[in-house]
Amino acid sequence: MILVDTHCHLDLPDFDNDRPLVIERARDAGVQGFVLIAFSPTRWEAALTLAEATPGMVVALGIHPNEADRYDSQVEQRLRQLARHPLVRAIGEIGLDFHWKTTDAKTQERAFRRQIALARELNLPIVLHQREALHELLAILEDADPPHRGVMHCFTGDPADAARFLELGLHLGIGGIVTYRSAPDLRRAVQMLPADRMLLETDAPYLAPVPYRGRRNEPAFLRATVATIAELRRQTEDEVARATTRNAVALFRIPLSIE
Ligand SMILES: [Zn+2]
């Protein structure tokens, strides 16, 4: 089984003490590809250095909505330059976050729209983040000249929400939350997703799946998410792995040879 973790933060200090072991455990579990999401300008260069040293790892660079007030034309210019690095395969994570309210909605929307435009200019997919802002996020995406290319990371909506993202041309990133019994809407959505639009992710170190819930998440735990998705969709784990890995390799040009 070959898996791709399409959303992880292995650059964070949470992994400073055992990063090589975490990556080794991932490979033992079949996780051969990684999209490292560097969500702050202070992390961009270190993320590229880590990816250069890690086979199968590519990078998304962007400014998280919680840091949207850092977005100015100087930062944008740096992002544009670094995004030309051959291992940069997406702009993200970008979007709206009305939970923490560290930046106001207008500032978030501006940084979001500018980064959508930048991704287009550079012909890169987008990695989307939203929290308590689903309808506002969809409204901007529907306004910003769809179809888009990219993924709604950590999708948690119901089948109707999923249909709107699919309509926009986007993939849906399914993570550990699908293993929580408290997410019946998401579990129904996963049952009806077209196989060619589904991606797997951990969001490590966050959102560990059952039975690791509450612990630091890591890419090896993706296997628990695969098992739940297979059960929900009445497929084998190999079928889930094959489809999602094919999607990830195509969207992010992951340097993996499959079939
Ligand atoms: Zn993330």
py3Dmol code that shows the C-alpha trace and the ligand (Angstrom):
import py3Dmol

protein = """\
ATOM      1  CA  MET A   1       0.000   0.000   0.000  1.00  0.00           C
ATOM      2  CA  ILE A   2       1.355   3.409  -0.990  1.00  0.00           C
ATOM      3  CA  LEU A   3      -0.217   6.453   0.681  1.00  0.00           C
ATOM      4  CA  VAL A   4       0.289  10.204   0.436  1.00  0.00           C
ATOM      5  CA  ASP A   5      -0.291  12.483   3.420  1.00  0.00           C
ATOM      6  CA  THR A   6      -1.458  15.592   1.564  1.00  0.00           C
ATOM      7  CA  HIS A   7      -1.442  17.894   4.594  1.00  0.00           C
ATOM      8  CA  CYS A   8       1.120  17.736   7.366  1.00  0.00           C
ATOM      9  CA  HIS A   9       3.202  20.146   9.407  1.00  0.00           C
ATOM     10  CA  LEU A  10       6.311  18.078  10.063  1.00  0.00           C
ATOM     11  CA  ASP A  11       8.365  21.285  10.119  1.00  0.00           C
ATOM     12  CA  LEU A  12       6.807  22.355  13.447  1.00  0.00           C
ATOM     13  CA  PRO A  13       8.817  22.179  16.698  1.00  0.00           C
ATOM     14  CA  ASP A  14       6.496  19.361  17.864  1.00  0.00           C
ATOM     15  CA  PHE A  15       8.727  17.066  15.772  1.00  0.00           C
ATOM     16  CA  ASP A  16      12.136  18.532  16.639  1.00  0.00           C
ATOM     17  CA  ASN A  17      13.075  15.644  18.943  1.00  0.00           C
ATOM     18  CA  ASP A  18      12.214  12.713  16.682  1.00  0.00           C
ATOM     19  CA  ARG A  19      11.524  13.899  13.105  1.00  0.00           C
ATOM     20  CA  PRO A  20      13.602  11.143  11.372  1.00  0.00           C
ATOM     21  CA  LEU A  21      11.796   8.457  13.418  1.00  0.00           C
ATOM     22  CA  VAL A  22       8.397   9.952  12.557  1.00  0.00           C
ATOM     23  CA  ILE A  23       9.277   9.801   8.848  1.00  0.00           C
ATOM     24  CA  GLU A  24      10.593   6.241   9.212  1.00  0.00           C
ATOM     25  CA  ARG A  25       7.350   5.128  10.919  1.00  0.00           C
ATOM     26  CA  ALA A  26       5.397   6.810   8.109  1.00  0.00           C
ATOM     27  CA  ARG A  27       7.288   4.815   5.471  1.00  0.00           C
ATOM     28  CA  ASP A  28       6.789   1.591   7.444  1.00  0.00           C
ATOM     29  CA  ALA A  29       3.032   2.328   7.333  1.00  0.00           C
ATOM     30  CA  GLY A  30       3.168   2.884   3.553  1.00  0.00           C
ATOM     31  CA  VAL A  31       3.163   6.694   3.591  1.00  0.00           C
ATOM     32  CA  GLN A  32       5.676   7.490   0.842  1.00  0.00           C
ATOM     33  CA  GLY A  33       4.510  10.972  -0.145  1.00  0.00           C
ATOM     34  CA  PHE A  34       4.053  14.110   1.941  1.00  0.00           C
ATOM     35  CA  VAL A  35       2.751  17.597   1.247  1.00  0.00           C
ATOM     36  CA  LEU A  36       4.360  19.803   3.862  1.00  0.00           C
ATOM     37  CA  ILE A  37       2.260  22.895   4.491  1.00  0.00           C
ATOM     38  CA  ALA A  38       4.339  25.934   5.470  1.00  0.00           C
ATOM     39  CA  PHE A  39       1.707  28.426   6.568  1.00  0.00           C
ATOM     40  CA  SER A  40       3.816  31.338   7.758  1.00  0.00           C
ATOM     41  CA  PRO A  41       6.584  33.397   6.102  1.00  0.00           C
ATOM     42  CA  THR A  42       8.827  32.557   9.061  1.00  0.00           C
ATOM     43  CA  ARG A  43       8.602  28.847   8.155  1.00  0.00           C
ATOM     44  CA  TRP A  44       8.922  28.892   4.351  1.00  0.00           C
ATOM     45  CA  GLU A  45      12.685  28.452   4.043  1.00  0.00           C
ATOM     46  CA  ALA A  46      12.980  25.772   6.729  1.00  0.00           C
ATOM     47  CA  ALA A  47      10.166  23.825   5.059  1.00  0.00           C
ATOM     48  CA  LEU A  48      12.021  23.842   1.752  1.00  0.00           C
ATOM     49  CA  THR A  49      15.201  22.647   3.463  1.00  0.00           C
ATOM     50  CA  LEU A  50      13.303  19.760   5.086  1.00  0.00           C
ATOM     51  CA  ALA A  51      11.674  18.769   1.785  1.00  0.00           C
ATOM     52  CA  GLU A  52      15.037  18.857  -0.024  1.00  0.00           C
ATOM     53  CA  ALA A  53      16.299  16.287   2.500  1.00  0.00           C
ATOM     54  CA  THR A  54      13.194  14.059   2.454  1.00  0.00           C
ATOM     55  CA  PRO A  55      12.404  11.892  -0.606  1.00  0.00           C
ATOM     56  CA  GLY A  56       8.737  12.066  -1.619  1.00  0.00           C
ATOM     57  CA  MET A  57       8.117  15.375   0.160  1.00  0.00           C
ATOM     58  CA  VAL A  58       6.809  18.488  -1.619  1.00  0.00           C
ATOM     59  CA  VAL A  59       5.779  21.842  -0.159  1.00  0.00           C
ATOM     60  CA  ALA A  60       2.862  24.254  -0.102  1.00  0.00           C
ATOM     61  CA  LEU A  61       3.751  27.847   0.786  1.00  0.00           C
ATOM     62  CA  GLY A  62       1.239  30.437   1.883  1.00  0.00           C
ATOM     63  CA  ILE A  63      -0.066  32.711   4.588  1.00  0.00           C
ATOM     64  CA  HIS A  64      -2.655  31.269   6.944  1.00  0.00           C
ATOM     65  CA  PRO A  65      -5.729  33.461   7.528  1.00  0.00           C
ATOM     66  CA  ASN A  66      -4.713  33.857  11.189  1.00  0.00           C
ATOM     67  CA  GLU A  67      -1.610  35.684   9.935  1.00  0.00           C
ATOM     68  CA  ALA A  68      -3.336  37.570   7.127  1.00  0.00           C
ATOM     69  CA  ASP A  69      -2.202  40.923   8.539  1.00  0.00           C
ATOM     70  CA  ARG A  70       1.351  39.987   7.515  1.00  0.00           C
ATOM     71  CA  TYR A  71       0.309  39.960   3.872  1.00  0.00           C
ATOM     72  CA  ASP A  72       1.700  42.953   1.976  1.00  0.00           C
ATOM     73  CA  SER A  73       3.286  43.392  -1.429  1.00  0.00           C
ATOM     74  CA  GLN A  74       6.765  42.747  -0.072  1.00  0.00           C
ATOM     75  CA  VAL A  75       5.746  39.405   1.464  1.00  0.00           C
ATOM     76  CA  GLU A  76       3.844  38.606  -1.703  1.00  0.00           C
ATOM     77  CA  GLN A  77       6.952  39.204  -3.759  1.00  0.00           C
ATOM     78  CA  ARG A  78       8.959  36.856  -1.520  1.00  0.00           C
ATOM     79  CA  LEU A  79       6.232  34.222  -1.821  1.00  0.00           C
ATOM     80  CA  ARG A  80       6.249  34.599  -5.615  1.00  0.00           C
ATOM     81  CA  GLN A  81      10.022  34.102  -5.709  1.00  0.00           C
ATOM     82  CA  LEU A  82      10.160  31.134  -3.305  1.00  0.00           C
ATOM     83  CA  ALA A  83       7.214  29.495  -5.073  1.00  0.00           C
ATOM     84  CA  ARG A  84       9.462  29.023  -8.112  1.00  0.00           C
ATOM     85  CA  HIS A  85      11.483  26.469  -6.101  1.00  0.00           C
ATOM     86  CA  PRO A  86      10.980  23.116  -7.887  1.00  0.00           C
ATOM     87  CA  LEU A  87       9.562  21.440  -4.753  1.00  0.00           C
ATOM     88  CA  VAL A  88       6.798  24.013  -4.274  1.00  0.00           C
ATOM     89  CA  ARG A  89       3.644  22.371  -5.627  1.00  0.00           C
ATOM     90  CA  ALA A  90       0.838  24.487  -4.112  1.00  0.00           C
ATOM     91  CA  ILE A  91      -0.108  27.772  -2.454  1.00  0.00           C
ATOM     92  CA  GLY A  92      -1.536  27.181   1.016  1.00  0.00           C
ATOM     93  CA  GLU A  93      -2.914  26.923   3.413  1.00  0.00           C
ATOM     94  CA  ILE A  94      -5.075  29.939   2.631  1.00  0.00           C
ATOM     95  CA  GLY A  95      -8.675  30.863   3.373  1.00  0.00           C
ATOM     96  CA  LEU A  96     -10.761  32.192   6.246  1.00  0.00           C
ATOM     97  CA  ASP A  97     -10.717  31.470   9.983  1.00  0.00           C
ATOM     98  CA  PHE A  98     -13.399  33.157  12.057  1.00  0.00           C
ATOM     99  CA  HIS A  99     -12.728  31.030  15.130  1.00  0.00           C
ATOM    100  CA  TRP A 100      -9.558  32.625  16.509  1.00  0.00           C
ATOM    101  CA  LYS A 101     -10.260  36.117  15.145  1.00  0.00           C
ATOM    102  CA  THR A 102      -6.596  37.089  15.287  1.00  0.00           C
ATOM    103  CA  THR A 103      -7.212  39.097  12.091  1.00  0.00           C
ATOM    104  CA  ASP A 104     -10.396  40.754  10.869  1.00  0.00           C
ATOM    105  CA  ALA A 105     -12.545  39.345   8.071  1.00  0.00           C
ATOM    106  CA  LYS A 106     -11.665  42.051   5.518  1.00  0.00           C
ATOM    107  CA  THR A 107      -7.921  41.515   5.991  1.00  0.00           C
ATOM    108  CA  GLN A 108      -8.385  37.762   5.664  1.00  0.00           C
ATOM    109  CA  GLU A 109     -10.434  38.099   2.503  1.00  0.00           C
ATOM    110  CA  ARG A 110      -7.860  40.368   0.903  1.00  0.00           C
ATOM    111  CA  ALA A 111      -4.935  38.012   1.609  1.00  0.00           C
ATOM    112  CA  PHE A 112      -7.051  35.063   0.464  1.00  0.00           C
ATOM    113  CA  ARG A 113      -8.007  36.649  -2.861  1.00  0.00           C
ATOM    114  CA  ARG A 114      -4.453  37.797  -3.554  1.00  0.00           C
ATOM    115  CA  GLN A 115      -3.122  34.286  -2.946  1.00  0.00           C
ATOM    116  CA  ILE A 116      -5.788  32.709  -5.188  1.00  0.00           C
ATOM    117  CA  ALA A 117      -4.610  35.100  -7.918  1.00  0.00           C
ATOM    118  CA  LEU A 118      -0.954  34.314  -7.234  1.00  0.00           C
ATOM    119  CA  ALA A 119      -1.602  30.560  -7.465  1.00  0.00           C
ATOM    120  CA  ARG A 120      -3.233  31.141 -10.854  1.00  0.00           C
ATOM    121  CA  GLU A 121      -0.346  33.260 -12.050  1.00  0.00           C
ATOM    122  CA  LEU A 122       2.094  30.496 -11.027  1.00  0.00           C
ATOM    123  CA  ASN A 123      -0.178  27.678 -12.268  1.00  0.00           C
ATOM    124  CA  LEU A 124      -0.211  26.008  -8.821  1.00  0.00           C
ATOM    125  CA  PRO A 125      -3.131  24.385  -6.972  1.00  0.00           C
ATOM    126  CA  ILE A 126      -4.489  25.940  -3.767  1.00  0.00           C
ATOM    127  CA  VAL A 127      -4.768  24.327  -0.317  1.00  0.00           C
ATOM    128  CA  LEU A 128      -7.793  25.772   1.466  1.00  0.00           C
ATOM    129  CA  HIS A 129      -8.370  26.251   5.188  1.00  0.00           C
ATOM    130  CA  GLN A 130     -11.628  27.336   6.790  1.00  0.00           C
ATOM    131  CA  ARG A 131     -12.966  27.404  10.301  1.00  0.00           C
ATOM    132  CA  GLU A 132     -16.448  28.711  11.101  1.00  0.00           C
ATOM    133  CA  ALA A 133     -16.418  30.406   7.693  1.00  0.00           C
ATOM    134  CA  LEU A 134     -17.677  27.762   5.282  1.00  0.00           C
ATOM    135  CA  HIS A 135     -20.287  29.879   3.529  1.00  0.00           C
ATOM    136  CA  GLU A 136     -18.086  32.967   3.304  1.00  0.00           C
ATOM    137  CA  LEU A 137     -15.277  30.820   1.865  1.00  0.00           C
ATOM    138  CA  LEU A 138     -17.569  29.239  -0.733  1.00  0.00           C
ATOM    139  CA  ALA A 139     -18.918  32.667  -1.706  1.00  0.00           C
ATOM    140  CA  ILE A 140     -15.401  33.976  -2.406  1.00  0.00           C
ATOM    141  CA  LEU A 141     -14.445  30.847  -4.377  1.00  0.00           C
ATOM    142  CA  GLU A 142     -17.642  31.058  -6.408  1.00  0.00           C
ATOM    143  CA  ASP A 143     -16.890  34.725  -7.116  1.00  0.00           C
ATOM    144  CA  ALA A 144     -13.193  34.224  -7.974  1.00  0.00           C
ATOM    145  CA  ASP A 145     -13.575  32.822 -11.473  1.00  0.00           C
ATOM    146  CA  PRO A 146     -14.060  29.068 -10.940  1.00  0.00           C
ATOM    147  CA  PRO A 147     -13.196  26.309 -11.688  1.00  0.00           C
ATOM    148  CA  HIS A 148     -10.338  26.165  -9.190  1.00  0.00           C
ATOM    149  CA  ARG A 149      -7.630  23.546  -8.850  1.00  0.00           C
ATOM    150  CA  GLY A 150      -6.783  22.381  -5.339  1.00  0.00           C
ATOM    151  CA  VAL A 151      -8.153  20.900  -2.147  1.00  0.00           C
ATOM    152  CA  MET A 152     -10.465  21.839   0.699  1.00  0.00           C
ATOM    153  CA  HIS A 153      -8.239  20.697   3.536  1.00  0.00           C
ATOM    154  CA  CYS A 154      -9.823  18.952   6.528  1.00  0.00           C
ATOM    155  CA  PHE A 155     -13.239  18.886   4.933  1.00  0.00           C
ATOM    156  CA  THR A 156     -15.875  18.441   7.661  1.00  0.00           C
ATOM    157  CA  GLY A 157     -19.150  19.307   5.906  1.00  0.00           C
ATOM    158  CA  ASP A 158     -22.172  17.323   4.800  1.00  0.00           C
ATOM    159  CA  PRO A 159     -22.972  15.905   1.338  1.00  0.00           C
ATOM    160  CA  ALA A 160     -24.476  19.225   0.129  1.00  0.00           C
ATOM    161  CA  ASP A 161     -21.335  21.157   1.144  1.00  0.00           C
ATOM    162  CA  ALA A 162     -19.199  18.534  -0.588  1.00  0.00           C
ATOM    163  CA  ALA A 163     -21.231  18.974  -3.777  1.00  0.00           C
ATOM    164  CA  ARG A 164     -20.462  22.712  -3.832  1.00  0.00           C
ATOM    165  CA  PHE A 165     -16.703  22.135  -3.586  1.00  0.00           C
ATOM    166  CA  LEU A 166     -16.865  19.439  -6.271  1.00  0.00           C
ATOM    167  CA  GLU A 167     -18.799  21.841  -8.485  1.00  0.00           C
ATOM    168  CA  LEU A 168     -15.945  24.360  -8.079  1.00  0.00           C
ATOM    169  CA  GLY A 169     -13.480  21.745  -9.378  1.00  0.00           C
ATOM    170  CA  LEU A 170     -11.874  21.088  -6.000  1.00  0.00           C
ATOM    171  CA  HIS A 171     -10.773  17.937  -4.214  1.00  0.00           C
ATOM    172  CA  LEU A 172     -11.738  17.195  -0.611  1.00  0.00           C
ATOM    173  CA  GLY A 173      -9.075  16.356   1.970  1.00  0.00           C
ATOM    174  CA  ILE A 174     -10.298  13.743   4.442  1.00  0.00           C
ATOM    175  CA  GLY A 175      -8.503  13.468   7.772  1.00  0.00           C
ATOM    176  CA  GLY A 176      -8.792  12.054  11.266  1.00  0.00           C
ATOM    177  CA  ILE A 177     -12.168  13.639  12.020  1.00  0.00           C
ATOM    178  CA  VAL A 178     -13.842  11.007   9.816  1.00  0.00           C
ATOM    179  CA  THR A 179     -12.971   8.449  12.507  1.00  0.00           C
ATOM    180  CA  TYR A 180     -14.943  10.375  15.156  1.00  0.00           C
ATOM    181  CA  ARG A 181     -18.461   9.096  15.780  1.00  0.00           C
ATOM    182  CA  SER A 182     -19.397  12.729  16.462  1.00  0.00           C
ATOM    183  CA  ALA A 183     -19.086  13.532  12.722  1.00  0.00           C
ATOM    184  CA  PRO A 184     -22.106  11.800  11.095  1.00  0.00           C
ATOM    185  CA  ASP A 185     -22.509  14.443   8.322  1.00  0.00           C
ATOM    186  CA  LEU A 186     -18.909  14.070   7.228  1.00  0.00           C
ATOM    187  CA  ARG A 187     -19.205  10.278   7.328  1.00  0.00           C
ATOM    188  CA  ARG A 188     -22.215  10.480   5.007  1.00  0.00           C
ATOM    189  CA  ALA A 189     -20.337  12.833   2.668  1.00  0.00           C
ATOM    190  CA  VAL A 190     -17.387  10.430   2.479  1.00  0.00           C
ATOM    191  CA  GLN A 191     -19.738   7.638   1.425  1.00  0.00           C
ATOM    192  CA  MET A 192     -20.809   9.582  -1.661  1.00  0.00           C
ATOM    193  CA  LEU A 193     -17.580  11.315  -2.733  1.00  0.00           C
ATOM    194  CA  PRO A 194     -16.370  10.472  -6.231  1.00  0.00           C
ATOM    195  CA  ALA A 195     -13.165   8.421  -5.902  1.00  0.00           C
ATOM    196  CA  ASP A 196     -11.257  10.800  -8.170  1.00  0.00           C
ATOM    197  CA  ARG A 197     -11.788  13.813  -5.865  1.00  0.00           C
ATOM    198  CA  MET A 198     -10.749  12.390  -2.514  1.00  0.00           C
ATOM    199  CA  LEU A 199      -7.391  12.975  -0.819  1.00  0.00           C
ATOM    200  CA  LEU A 200      -6.005  11.706   2.486  1.00  0.00           C
ATOM    201  CA  GLU A 201      -4.375  13.895   5.103  1.00  0.00           C
ATOM    202  CA  THR A 202      -3.359  13.890   8.756  1.00  0.00           C
ATOM    203  CA  ASP A 203      -2.848  17.604   9.547  1.00  0.00           C
ATOM    204  CA  ALA A 204      -0.133  16.271  11.884  1.00  0.00           C
ATOM    205  CA  PRO A 205       0.586  17.225  14.655  1.00  0.00           C
ATOM    206  CA  TYR A 206      -3.130  18.084  14.973  1.00  0.00           C
ATOM    207  CA  LEU A 207      -6.377  16.062  14.800  1.00  0.00           C
ATOM    208  CA  ALA A 208      -5.162  12.526  15.483  1.00  0.00           C
ATOM    209  CA  PRO A 209      -7.627   9.817  14.397  1.00  0.00           C
ATOM    210  CA  VAL A 210      -9.194   7.261  16.737  1.00  0.00           C
ATOM    211  CA  PRO A 211      -7.556   5.341  18.480  1.00  0.00           C
ATOM    212  CA  TYR A 212      -4.800   7.965  18.832  1.00  0.00           C
ATOM    213  CA  ARG A 213      -7.165  10.860  19.553  1.00  0.00           C
ATOM    214  CA  GLY A 214      -5.670  13.415  21.939  1.00  0.00           C
ATOM    215  CA  ARG A 215      -2.090  12.417  21.088  1.00  0.00           C
ATOM    216  CA  ARG A 216       0.329  14.175  18.756  1.00  0.00           C
ATOM    217  CA  ASN A 217      -0.713  13.124  15.258  1.00  0.00           C
ATOM    218  CA  GLU A 218       1.829  11.768  12.744  1.00  0.00           C
ATOM    219  CA  PRO A 219       1.649  10.520   9.135  1.00  0.00           C
ATOM    220  CA  ALA A 220       1.788   6.812  10.134  1.00  0.00           C
ATOM    221  CA  PHE A 221      -1.632   7.259  11.761  1.00  0.00           C
ATOM    222  CA  LEU A 222      -3.089   7.788   8.268  1.00  0.00           C
ATOM    223  CA  ARG A 223      -3.704   4.029   8.255  1.00  0.00           C
ATOM    224  CA  ALA A 224      -6.489   4.450  10.832  1.00  0.00           C
ATOM    225  CA  THR A 225      -8.208   6.999   8.566  1.00  0.00           C
ATOM    226  CA  VAL A 226      -7.861   4.682   5.551  1.00  0.00           C
ATOM    227  CA  ALA A 227      -9.489   1.847   7.520  1.00  0.00           C
ATOM    228  CA  THR A 228     -12.482   4.029   8.444  1.00  0.00           C
ATOM    229  CA  ILE A 229     -12.934   5.366   4.893  1.00  0.00           C
ATOM    230  CA  ALA A 230     -12.793   1.829   3.469  1.00  0.00           C
ATOM    231  CA  GLU A 231     -15.429   0.681   5.932  1.00  0.00           C
ATOM    232  CA  LEU A 232     -17.719   3.645   5.185  1.00  0.00           C
ATOM    233  CA  ARG A 233     -17.395   3.244   1.418  1.00  0.00           C
ATOM    234  CA  ARG A 234     -17.495  -0.575   1.480  1.00  0.00           C
ATOM    235  CA  GLN A 235     -14.190  -0.708  -0.341  1.00  0.00           C
ATOM    236  CA  THR A 236     -10.924  -2.424   0.487  1.00  0.00           C
ATOM    237  CA  GLU A 237      -8.171  -0.353   2.088  1.00  0.00           C
ATOM    238  CA  ASP A 238      -6.076  -1.013  -1.038  1.00  0.00           C
ATOM    239  CA  GLU A 239      -8.768   0.500  -3.251  1.00  0.00           C
ATOM    240  CA  VAL A 240      -8.920   3.614  -1.065  1.00  0.00           C
ATOM    241  CA  ALA A 241      -5.121   3.862  -1.090  1.00  0.00           C
ATOM    242  CA  ARG A 242      -4.822   3.429  -4.848  1.00  0.00           C
ATOM    243  CA  ALA A 243      -7.435   6.050  -5.732  1.00  0.00           C
ATOM    244  CA  THR A 244      -6.313   8.685  -3.231  1.00  0.00           C
ATOM    245  CA  THR A 245      -2.622   8.224  -4.036  1.00  0.00           C
ATOM    246  CA  ARG A 246      -3.302   8.560  -7.750  1.00  0.00           C
ATOM    247  CA  ASN A 247      -5.221  11.805  -7.068  1.00  0.00           C
ATOM    248  CA  ALA A 248      -2.463  13.207  -4.838  1.00  0.00           C
ATOM    249  CA  VAL A 249       0.315  12.352  -7.286  1.00  0.00           C
ATOM    250  CA  ALA A 250      -1.587  14.053 -10.113  1.00  0.00           C
ATOM    251  CA  LEU A 251      -2.617  17.196  -8.201  1.00  0.00           C
ATOM    252  CA  PHE A 252       0.688  17.873  -6.407  1.00  0.00           C
ATOM    253  CA  ARG A 253       3.059  16.137  -8.853  1.00  0.00           C
ATOM    254  CA  ILE A 254       4.416  13.990  -6.015  1.00  0.00           C
ATOM    255  CA  PRO A 255       7.646  12.349  -7.137  1.00  0.00           C
ATOM    256  CA  LEU A 256       6.472   8.745  -6.591  1.00  0.00           C
ATOM    257  CA  SER A 257       6.270   5.991  -9.133  1.00  0.00           C
ATOM    258  CA  ILE A 258       2.903   4.290  -8.932  1.00  0.00           C
ATOM    259  CA  GLU A 259       1.986   1.422 -11.262  1.00  0.00           C
TER     260      GLU A 259
END
"""
ligand_1 = """\
1
ZN
Zn -2.872 22.662 8.387
"""
view = py3Dmol.view(width=600, height=400)
view.addModel(protein, "pdb")
view.setStyle({"model": 0}, {"cartoon": {"style": "trace"}})
view.addModel(ligand_1, "xyz")
view.setStyle({"model": 1}, {"stick": {}})
view.zoomTo()
view.show()
